[in-house]
Each structure stands twice: as C-alpha cells, then as structure tokens.
C-alpha cells in the first residue's frame, strides 16, 4: 500500500478544497474533530483509496503540535492513502503548483 503526503504553505486554504476536488474528481465531506479540527475527506469515484485534507497544526487537549513536524512551513496537508494509481493523483495535482509532494511511504 502506498501513502503519499502533499503540503500547502499558505496561511489559509481559501478556494483550495474546490480546486483539489476539481483536479482529483472528488467531492469533499466536511468533518470536525477535537483532534484534527475541521478537515475534509473524500474517496475516488472508482477504485480504492481515500483522501484527507487537514491542517498541519493539531491539538491534543491544551497541547499543540504538528502532524508533520519535518515540514513546519506547510500549513495544510493532503493525505493520499491506498490509491490504486497514486502517480495519477500526482499528475493531476501538478495543475495546482502550490501543492508540493512531501513524501511517499510504502507499506507491504
């Protein structure tokens, strides 16, 4: 299974959820959690995988920390999990140059 992470370094998401939905052909479902705050989740229309768009800044009670501390400049993260064709997702995201690929994890 492949897990990719992308980062966005602007202080606000602005219209990015809509641009991502258009580029990736998904519809976001808005969620709210004490842990992640407001975040968005989606699944592709066909095939396997899931997407999660969330802030890099998380809260656990009174403690604040970053989901990806190696990328503190990234205010928002896009997690691309278990897609059949993750490189196709990367090609689609190329149309959104403010989103940059951070890393890939492969779990067998």
C-alpha positions as CSV (number, residue, x, y, z in Angstrom):
1,X,0.0,0.0,0.0
2,X,1.2,3.5,-0.9
3,X,0.7,6.6,1.2
4,X,1.6,10.0,-0.2
5,X,1.6,13.3,1.6
6,X,1.4,16.8,-0.1
7,X,1.8,20.2,1.6
8,X,0.4,23.7,1.1
9,X,2.2,26.6,2.7
10,X,-0.3,29.4,2.6
11,X,-1.9,30.6,5.9
12,X,-5.4,29.9,4.6
13,X,-6.9,27.2,2.4
14,X,-9.1,29.7,0.6
15,X,-10.6,28.1,-2.5
16,X,-8.1,25.1,-2.5
17,X,-10.7,22.5,-1.4
18,X,-12.7,23.3,-4.6
19,X,-9.6,23.3,-6.8
20,X,-8.4,20.0,-5.3
21,X,-11.9,18.5,-5.8
22,X,-12.0,19.6,-9.4
23,X,-8.4,18.3,-10.2
24,X,-9.0,15.0,-8.5
25,X,-12.6,14.4,-9.4
26,X,-13.9,14.0,-5.9
27,X,-16.5,15.6,-3.6
28,X,-15.3,16.5,-0.1
29,X,-17.2,15.7,3.0
30,X,-16.5,18.2,5.8
31,X,-15.8,16.8,9.2
32,X,-14.8,18.2,12.6
33,X,-12.9,16.6,15.4
34,X,-11.3,17.7,18.6
35,X,-8.0,16.2,17.4
36,X,-7.9,17.4,13.7
37,X,-10.2,20.4,13.9
38,X,-12.1,21.0,10.6
39,X,-10.9,18.6,7.9
40,X,-12.2,17.2,4.6
41,X,-12.4,13.6,3.4
42,X,-13.1,12.1,0.0
43,X,-13.0,8.8,-1.9
44,X,-12.4,8.4,-5.6
45,X,-15.5,7.6,-7.8
46,X,-13.9,4.4,-8.8
47,X,-11.1,2.2,-7.4
48,X,-9.6,2.2,-3.9
49,X,-8.2,4.9,-1.8
50,X,-9.1,7.9,0.4
51,X,-8.1,11.5,0.7
52,X,-7.9,13.7,3.8
53,X,-7.2,17.4,3.7
54,X,-6.4,18.9,7.1
55,X,-4.3,21.5,9.0
56,X,-0.8,20.6,9.9
57,X,-1.5,22.2,13.3
58,X,-3.2,19.8,15.7
59,X,-4.4,20.0,19.3
60,X,-4.5,17.4,22.0
61,X,-6.1,19.0,25.0
62,X,-4.0,22.1,25.7
63,X,-1.0,20.7,23.7
64,X,-0.4,22.0,20.2
65,X,1.8,20.2,17.7
66,X,2.3,19.5,14.0
67,X,1.1,16.3,12.2
68,X,4.3,16.6,10.1
69,X,6.9,18.4,12.2
70,X,9.5,17.9,9.4
71,X,7.5,20.3,7.3
72,X,6.6,23.2,9.6
73,X,6.2,25.6,6.6
74,X,3.3,23.5,5.3
75,X,0.1,24.9,6.9
76,X,-2.1,22.3,5.3
77,X,-1.6,18.6,4.3
78,X,-3.2,16.4,1.8
79,X,-3.0,12.7,2.6
80,X,-3.4,10.3,-0.4
81,X,-3.9,6.8,1.1
82,X,-4.1,3.4,-0.6
83,X,-4.9,4.6,-4.1
84,X,-4.6,2.1,-7.0
85,X,-2.7,4.7,-9.1
86,X,-1.1,7.3,-6.8
87,X,1.1,8.6,-9.6
88,X,-2.0,9.6,-11.5
89,X,-3.0,11.6,-8.5
90,X,0.4,13.3,-8.5
91,X,0.0,14.1,-12.2
92,X,-3.4,15.7,-11.5
93,X,-2.0,17.7,-8.7
94,X,0.7,19.1,-11.0
95,X,-2.1,21.5,-12.2
96,X,-2.0,23.0,-8.7
97,X,1.6,24.2,-8.3
98,X,1.1,25.5,-4.7
99,X,0.7,21.9,-3.6
100,X,4.0,20.1,-3.3
101,X,4.8,16.5,-2.9
102,X,6.4,15.9,0.5
103,X,7.0,12.1,0.7
104,X,5.8,8.6,0.0
105,X,5.5,5.7,2.4
106,X,5.2,2.1,1.1
107,X,3.8,-0.5,3.4
108,X,3.8,-4.1,2.4
